[in-house]
Amino acid sequence: MRNIKLVLQYDGTNFCGYELQPGKRSVRGEIEKALHKLFKIKTRIIGVSRTDSGVHAIAQVVNFKTTNQIPTKRIPAALNSCLKDDIRILGAEEKGKEFNSRYAAKSKEYEYLIFNGAIIPPSVRRVAWHIKYKLDLAAMKEAAKILVGKHDFSSFCASRSDDKNFVKRIYKLSIKKRKLAVFSGEKIDLVSVRVKGDGFLYKMVRNMVGTLMEVGLGNKITSDIKNILYGRNRRLAGRTAPSHGLCLIKVHY
Amino acid sequence: MRNIKLVLQYDGTNFCGYELQPGKRSVRGEIEKALHKLFKIKTRIIGVSRTDSGVHAIAQVVNFKTTNQIPTKRIPAALNSCLKDDIRILGAEEKGKEFNSRYAAKSKEYEYLIFNGAIIPPSVRRVAWHIKYKLDLAAMKEAAKILVGKHDFSSFCASRSDDKNFVKRIYKLSIKKRKLAVFSGEKIDLVSVRVKGDGFLYKMVRNMVGTLMEVGLGNKITSDIKNILYGRNRRLAGRTAPSHGLCLIKVHY
């Protein structure tokens, strides 16, 4: 039995998310369909991040087992020919039989983009949250420091979660301005929230971003973030940031 | 009668183009509908570039006449509230009564993006032409020089055009590599073709890019470009590059 690791990208806009959902178009469903077409037998994949509907990925990692003898380097092109252009397999690698994309991951990195201004350019509408009122980035950076480290993140976990261990370690949580240029003439100022951690609870990044946004808008202050974190109660945190601003950007093994 | 100039952006993917077409969603149609909603009377707009279906714009310019007394600075937000998010009015300005967005333009600039590699990232699939075989950029740059200057561009004009004057002046035609970063972790290498001219025939930029691409692929050489240009016959030129790689980036008045 061969164990194949794939790295893939997708624009999350037209997916119900990573996980299978009856009657809906999921990332996992599309890849498993492509594998079925290629190998003629049902093949199950394991993904490192079960991204929600609308969430993007530039480096999702999955693995699957197969007895098929197709050369590894031919797998990306073969699968891509069976997939729509909003999802692309970038690379394939044969791993040892013990490799599991989810459990082998040491840490994951996400980026959340915010457009902070009056009129959001159409070119970033699918990748950035539009916040019209001016954000206090210094206050957000200060508040973000509270969340770095090993904590019980219950307050940032969505209620329908099946998570059991709420203690996670956040290695890095940076907030900075960056420019995005889709076309030459267009330099768009965005706010980028990057977070790296050893694991994430259901909707944790979006709940963290939504809460930090409240700080940026002056509705909450740094000590509120402490109370929210230590209160270990989802009802204490701010709103959930919308999914389309989020992207899985790296998985470290 | 007030004469208002608007600058606007759009993602061309879901438009039939700038011009009205029966039963289809056009840029002009959407803006005229929004103006009708706002002013309660039919208002006609004049646009500087009649972009085709799929072509994007980050600085399309239109103007319209109205007796309505809404403050100019309130116009963008008022119109945007009536428009879908793939089109945004960025600014409005009151001009003298003689101003005509089309005839007052001194020059226009377009950018055409190409992704030159095996697997195109989903994030650029709507803004870049995917060319798998390696392009010879040096040969393309050399050939591009032939097209700069004042010429009869009949060979690059699509046949169903109603253009009458085929002589246009190309001020600049540059071909260079550039990086595009949609998400932090993702730096995508693209080829950018930028062209600035005092006017363009129907599908002229796309025909120029399609022909230069043939040079990049080794199917044509620089002397062929001379023969095409001087032959003044559309059948001589290469294919028409697809619309989604093209963007109107600047209009000079």
Interface residues (C-beta under 8 A of the other chain):
Chain A: Q9 Y10 D11 H56 I58 A59 P76 A77 N80 D85 D86 I87 R88 I89 L90 E109 E111 L113 A118 I119 I120 P121 P122 S123 R125 V127 R178 L180 A181 V182 F183 S184 G185 E186 S192 R194 C247 I249 K250
Chain B: Q9 Y10 D11 H56 I58 A59 P76 A77 N80 D85 D86 I87 R88 I89 L90 E109 E111 L113 A118 I119 I120 P121 P122 S123 R125 V127 R178 L180 A181 V182 F183 S184 G185 E186 S192 R194 C247 I249 K250
